[in-house]
């Protein structure tokens, strides 16, 4: 049982050490500039888990 637990902890530790995986490629790092296209944004807020009424602000 103890070997199984140690093996599981070791596997989790090794899995967490992945540095440059595919999900981070193309994302800006540090002070790299970001180019945003205003056409990618909308004024419609339709998140059912966080409904906001017109005029609401999140600061």
The 8 nearest C-alpha neighbors of each residue, nearest first, counted from 0:
[[1, 3, 2, 4, 5, 6, 7, 8],
 [0, 2, 4, 3, 5, 6, 7, 8],
 [3, 1, 5, 4, 0, 6, 7, 8],
 [4, 2, 6, 0, 1, 5, 7, 8],
 [3, 5, 1, 7, 6, 2, 8, 0],
 [6, 4, 2, 8, 7, 3, 9, 1],
 [7, 5, 9, 3, 4, 8, 2, 10],
 [6, 8, 10, 4, 9, 5, 3, 11],
 [9, 7, 5, 11, 6, 10, 12, 4],
 [8, 10, 6, 12, 7, 11, 5, 13],
 [11, 9, 7, 13, 12, 8, 14, 6],
 [12, 10, 14, 8, 9, 13, 15, 7],
 [11, 13, 9, 15, 10, 14, 8, 16],
 [12, 14, 10, 16, 15, 11, 9, 17],
 [15, 13, 11, 16, 12, 10, 17, 9],
 [14, 16, 12, 13, 17, 11, 18, 10],
 [17, 15, 13, 14, 18, 12, 11, 19],
 [18, 16, 15, 14, 19, 20, 13, 12],
 [19, 17, 16, 20, 15, 23, 14, 21],
 [18, 20, 17, 23, 21, 24, 22, 16],
 [19, 21, 22, 23, 18, 17, 24, 16],
 [20, 22, 24, 23, 19, 25, 18, 26],
 [21, 23, 20, 24, 19, 25, 26, 18],
 [24, 22, 21, 26, 20, 25, 19, 27],
 [25, 23, 21, 26, 22, 20, 19, 27],
 [24, 26, 23, 27, 22, 21, 28, 33],
 [25, 27, 24, 23, 28, 22, 33, 31],
 [28, 26, 31, 25, 33, 29, 32, 30],
 [27, 29, 31, 30, 26, 32, 25, 23],
 [28, 30, 31, 27, 32, 26, 33, 23],
 [29, 31, 32, 28, 27, 33, 26, 34],
 [32, 30, 27, 29, 28, 33, 26, 34],
 [33, 31, 30, 34, 27, 28, 29, 35],
 [34, 32, 35, 31, 27, 26, 30, 28],
 [33, 35, 32, 36, 27, 37, 31, 26],
 [36, 34, 37, 33, 39, 38, 40, 32],
 [35, 37, 38, 39, 34, 40, 33, 41],
 [38, 36, 39, 40, 35, 41, 34, 42],
 [37, 39, 36, 40, 41, 35, 42, 34],
 [38, 40, 37, 36, 41, 35, 42, 34],
 [41, 39, 38, 37, 42, 36, 43, 35],
 [42, 40, 43, 39, 38, 44, 37, 45],
 [41, 43, 44, 40, 45, 53, 39, 38],
 [44, 42, 41, 45, 40, 46, 53, 51],
 [45, 43, 46, 42, 51, 50, 41, 49],
 [44, 46, 47, 43, 50, 49, 51, 48],
 [45, 47, 49, 48, 50, 44, 51, 43],
 [48, 46, 49, 50, 45, 44, 51, 52],
 [49, 47, 46, 50, 45, 51, 44, 52],
 [50, 48, 46, 47, 51, 45, 44, 52],
 [49, 51, 47, 46, 48, 52, 45, 44],
 [52, 50, 55, 49, 53, 44, 54, 56],
 [51, 53, 55, 54, 50, 44, 56, 49],
 [54, 52, 55, 51, 56, 44, 43, 50],
 [53, 55, 52, 56, 51, 57, 42, 44],
 [56, 54, 53, 52, 51, 57, 50, 58],
 [57, 55, 58, 54, 51, 53, 52, 50],
 [56, 58, 55, 51, 54, 49, 52, 50],
 [57, 56, 55, 54, 51, 49, 52, 53]]
